[in-house]
Amino acid sequence: MRYARLIWANLMRRKGRTLLTVLSVAVALFLFAALRSVVTALAAAGEVGSESRLVSRSAIGITFPLPEAHARRIDALDGVASVSWANWFGGVYVNPQNFFAQFAVVADTYFPMYPEVQIPPEQLEAFEGERTAAIVGQGLMERFGWRVGQTVTLQGTIFPGDWDFTIRGVYVPEDPSFGDEAFYFHYEYLYERTNRNVTPGWFILRLDNPSEAAAMSARIDQVFENSSAPTKTETEKAFNAGFVTMWGNVGFLVRAIGTAVFFAILLVAANTMMMAARERTHEVAVMKTIGFGDRLLSGLVMIEAVLITMLGGAIGIFGARAALGGNEMLSSLLPGYAVEWSTVALGFAIALALGLASGLVPAWQAARLSVVDALRKVA
Amino acid sequence: MKIPLIYNLRSLRQRPVSTLTTAVGMALVVAVFVAMMALSNGFRAALVGTGSPDNAFVLRKGANAEMNSGLGRDVANVVGGMPFVAQDPQGRPMISAETFVVISASRRNGELANVVVRGVSPMALEVRKGVEIVEGRMFTPGASEILVGAKLPSRFADMAVGDVFRFAGRDWNVVGRFVAEGSAFESEIWGENEQFMPLFRGQVFQSVTFRMTDPSGFEGIEETMEGDPRLFVDVFREDAFYRNQSSLLGNLLQFFAIFVSGVMAIGAVFGAINTMYAAVASRGPEIGVLLTLGFTPRNVLGSFLVEAVLIALLGGLLGGLATLPINGLVTSTTNWDSFSELAFAFRVTPGLLLQGLIFAAVMGVVGGFLPARRAAKQPVAEALRGA
């Protein structure tokens, strides 16, 4: 790169200006990385869930329970390997800000269906032997500083009263976007304490043949269509995706902000390059006189512009990756929030586009510069 | 003596491209700021506007949301007989015992959403302030009829007045549409509580709302009711209850708005600094002349600062105007406390636009300060000698 020193000299000509432009681009790409990671985290959340597990819940609305008898009828259908159920508990630990999901599950059918929830066998056994035991995610243990064997009290909201649980096991999810902040306990405990006044919240079933998911879903719904508790059955993935859409049109919001940011910073970068070019008309004219070609000179301008934006991009994107990667608040709100490599790649592509766009006009002007006119102008 | 403003205005006209690009950059920042704050304000207004401080709202003890609560008929009767429940001119107690469930309904784009279905007593329109039927009429007690909130028909199919909407295995005639001051009620379906009870959760209400005879005596009412052994309840002021719901999401939206705008502002300020430095550099001789004429360095600093602020204000104005079209645009998200869809409108207020202008001015001052100082500190002879 024979012209490296020339390019460097041009960039360092006004250190302050170069630095400020680099920082502007860094700031813009930091924001881009942060926002896009929200979109990717939500998309990942929508992908969580197996295609071979189906979720069957009340067709009236998700908050309505279903009769236990449905489980036996579903199990009797051809193609259903096993059935389990769970309930949302909705308890409060100390205060409502400490939100985490709690599920009452039928342990001997539920956990075998979720191989990605990894529990040490001796802990699972301890859990199964105790009515008030709980299995808790690794993230929750760290968040509240709990230990195995500790008793934890939750205030019930749907099921009133104080509920004591003893932590007997900790699970670690295979896939981080599954989330490691869930709390599982025995459905039997809920059943007894509410005086048998509770029925399943939703059913989870595993199919013999996952490719039959659509057909099986329709069949199950048909069986209960005219009963007092009609169901809506879908793959677990579709069920989770439904929750993601509840956030609203986040994708649109992020894209809109991203576009605004892109154009704002484009203006900043383009402005800088044009200011630089304006100062150098004389030099460019002299260089042309010596024999430097039009194309070379405009190329140098483009390289300069791209260098500024790529450097700014690198700082912004990797800065976001470092700063936001392990953020606790973000990962409890959006499990699996991280600046993915796809975001990094896209960020660099945007930085490149920014550089090319901002350098375009000055490069074109440098190429078209008429030597005589330029030299004639008084500095 | 200050340097006349006309100098700044003329200088800006001399460098139109530079001025405009910086101004448009700032305009984008202000536009994003105003838009996001409008989103946050709209969301808050929907929740804050719901409920009145003159009403008391009763839930079962420990239930933190209507959905989790259950109050028997006996509780509703006991509350209805209490002396602090106001009466309407006909002598009827102003009390509405209500059921609350969340059903699945298909949005017009095919996605499923959760919609609140509230079973109210025929007194509800009187008790809950600010609710007004704008199209059609109130439902007839005993008939399969419902009212829809104003935000629903545009987002869901079969919810216009005159349509038949089906849920819970029955067909319901939509006989009226109501507004409720932009509050969360406008995303709800209202029907008769007695009709809904057998369909959903049996002979329980989820809440009881009543008008207090003396709203300033709320603490006394709260104490009496929560201490009564026949009742097992929590009592709230109606507006305070709804305001606390989803304060998490409201705060998150506001934090998000400030974070994004703040970060963008930093970028825009860098751009402003760049532009102003270039302006100062190219106007060396002018500054030299001004200083020679007798203007003090302070005046010069002030003048350049004013110029930066002018560019910024131009940007602020453009940005604010650009966001006007989104005012009133309806979007939705989920109110996680009621687990249902909440539709709300972007709210661009004059106060917000003013905030945008001030934000722009601050960006201008911050961005223009260092360059202005450099302009002021130049020795005269050097300045005159040229860029």
Boltz contact constraints between the chains, C-beta under 6 A:
constraints:
  - contact:
      token1: [A, 17]
      token2: [B, 274]
      max_distance: 6.0
  - contact:
      token1: [A, 20]
      token2: [B, 270]
      max_distance: 6.0
  - contact:
      token1: [A, 20]
      token2: [B, 273]
      max_distance: 6.0
  - contact:
      token1: [A, 20]
      token2: [B, 274]
      max_distance: 6.0
  - contact:
      token1: [A, 23]
      token2: [B, 270]
      max_distance: 6.0
  - contact:
      token1: [A, 24]
      token2: [B, 267]
      max_distance: 6.0
  - contact:
      token1: [A, 24]
      token2: [B, 270]
      max_distance: 6.0
  - contact:
      token1: [A, 24]
      token2: [B, 271]
      max_distance: 6.0
  - contact:
      token1: [A, 27]
      token2: [B, 263]
      max_distance: 6.0
  - contact:
      token1: [A, 27]
      token2: [B, 266]
      max_distance: 6.0
  - contact:
      token1: [A, 27]
      token2: [B, 267]
      max_distance: 6.0
  - contact:
      token1: [A, 28]
      token2: [B, 267]
      max_distance: 6.0
  - contact:
      token1: [A, 31]
      token2: [B, 263]
      max_distance: 6.0
  - contact:
      token1: [A, 60]
      token2: [B, 103]
      max_distance: 6.0
  - contact:
      token1: [A, 60]
      token2: [B, 168]
      max_distance: 6.0
  - contact:
      token1: [A, 61]
      token2: [B, 102]
      max_distance: 6.0
  - contact:
      token1: [A, 61]
      token2: [B, 103]
      max_distance: 6.0
  - contact:
      token1: [A, 61]
      token2: [B, 104]
      max_distance: 6.0
  - contact:
      token1: [A, 63]
      token2: [B, 102]
      max_distance: 6.0
  - contact:
      token1: [A, 157]
      token2: [B, 63]
      max_distance: 6.0
  - contact:
      token1: [A, 157]
      token2: [B, 64]
      max_distance: 6.0
  - contact:
      token1: [A, 157]
      token2: [B, 68]
      max_distance: 6.0
  - contact:
      token1: [A, 158]
      token2: [B, 68]
      max_distance: 6.0
  - contact:
      token1: [A, 160]
      token2: [B, 62]
      max_distance: 6.0
  - contact:
      token1: [A, 242]
      token2: [B, 112]
      max_distance: 6.0
  - contact:
      token1: [A, 245]
      token2: [B, 111]
      max_distance: 6.0
  - contact:
      token1: [A, 246]
      token2: [B, 334]
      max_distance: 6.0
  - contact:
      token1: [A, 248]
      token2: [B, 332]
      max_distance: 6.0
  - contact:
      token1: [A, 248]
      token2: [B, 333]
      max_distance: 6.0
  - contact:
      token1: [A, 257]
      token2: [B, 32]
      max_distance: 6.0
  - contact:
      token1: [A, 260]
      token2: [B, 28]
      max_distance: 6.0
  - contact:
      token1: [A, 260]
      token2: [B, 32]
      max_distance: 6.0
  - contact:
      token1: [A, 261]
      token2: [B, 264]
      max_distance: 6.0
  - contact:
      token1: [A, 264]
      token2: [B, 25]
      max_distance: 6.0
  - contact:
      token1: [A, 264]
      token2: [B, 28]
      max_distance: 6.0
  - contact:
      token1: [A, 265]
      token2: [B, 267]
      max_distance: 6.0
  - contact:
      token1: [A, 267]
      token2: [B, 21]
      max_distance: 6.0
  - contact:
      token1: [A, 267]
      token2: [B, 24]
      max_distance: 6.0
  - contact:
      token1: [A, 267]
      token2: [B, 25]
      max_distance: 6.0
  - contact:
      token1: [A, 268]
      token2: [B, 25]
      max_distance: 6.0
  - contact:
      token1: [A, 268]
      token2: [B, 271]
      max_distance: 6.0
  - contact:
      token1: [A, 271]
      token2: [B, 21]
      max_distance: 6.0
  - contact:
      token1: [A, 272]
      token2: [B, 274]
      max_distance: 6.0
  - contact:
      token1: [A, 275]
      token2: [B, 278]
      max_distance: 6.0
